[in-house]
Amino acid sequence: MRWLGLLVINAAVLFALWCLAAGIRAVGQDALGWLGSSRTAYDWRIDLPSFGDPKETRRILAEQAAAPIEFASIVEWRHAPHRGENLHVDERGRRVHPDREPGVAIGFFGGSAMWGEGVRDDETIPAAFDAATRGWAVTNYGEHGWVVRQGFAELVHLFRLGELPTVVVFYDGFNDVVHLCDAANTTSINGTGQERRMRERLGHRRQSETWTHLVAPFLPDGFGQPLPDRHACASDQRRAEAIADALVRTWDLAHLLVTSQGGRFYAFLQPNAYVGAPRTDYLPASESRDLRERDLFEAQFDRIYPRIQAALTSRPWAEDLTTAFDGDSAVYTDMVHVSSEGNREIAARMRARIEADGLPAVAP
């Protein structure tokens, strides 16, 4: 039975070595995470002509990348409170800008383009609107990665708290297309940009600790599963139409809620580098998936945006901004975010639409 003893010893040694490898991997990942948070990482966007001073841009992008995000009930996630050099987030997870003033409450909702990716607090769309007007109490309700239903969930939450703004502005489109057309992320038009990650974390509870900590870390993402289509809407017309219709219906619900309380609601279809005729020749195609797979992304927007645009013709409170950056100016800092100049342009167009209704957007 000597062979049995050797088999047991070898199995024990192999198991010990596997556990050691798992431990080294975990410690290594923690160390890399700590190093990544303690230094300024390279970002390909730093030297783009759409940004200003590269050193300042590096500081802004590094601070935003390091700012923590935490769970938030109803809306799923929000930035944690933060006070930095170029980024300030209040105790409710909302980005704030300097020189806010009292007046008619107006709330701006959307994803990271509204939140202000890549710009200082005073260069976001809400901040630009506030700087160009008088008589408004401006709040930025935008958040990284939010799809339109998360903005609507935030709106309902404000209504329940008795804090519904008098005027509400939604700025949507890009995230709903990119995240909800990604079958690797979600199969539902009610999904979010973090659905896959949340499913994986919750799914760990149904697995053994041995599998979770000793086996799963060494397996590639999606191991044993068929490779899903990251651009499902490029080939699935029904999915594309469902996403477009769901976005418009969510705007309809937001409009109904706000106007039922005597307020005004405005929805703006978000521009991006896949639609219209903006300048994008300076964006390096090799630096991100959004650029490398441009043709597939464009095919999805070609299926979804025209359906949304057609719906806007019967909704006088909605406006198409997809051509806002057509021309030779370098405003895009990636395929959706823009420079401070671009944010001022969007704020000006929103202001013009609101002023057309006689609301108190008075130039300073």
ABEGO torsion letter per residue (X at the ends): XAAAAAAAAAAAAAAAAAAAAAAAAAAAAAAAAAAAAABBBBBAAAABAABBBAAAAAAAAAAAAABBBBBBBGAGBBBBBBBBAABBBBAAGBBBBBGBBBEBBBBBBEBAAAAGBGBBAAABAAAAAAAABBGBBBBBABBBGBBAAAAAAAAAAAAAAGABBABBBBBBGAAAAAAAABAAABABAABBAAAAAAAAAAAAAABBAAAAAAAAAABBBGBGBBBBBABAAAABAAAAAAAAAAAAAAAAAAAAAAAAAGBBBBBBBBBBAABEBBBAAABBAAABAAAAAAAAAAAAAAAAAAAAAAAAAABAABBBAAAAABEABBABABAABBBAAAAAAAAAAAAAAAAAAGBBBBBX
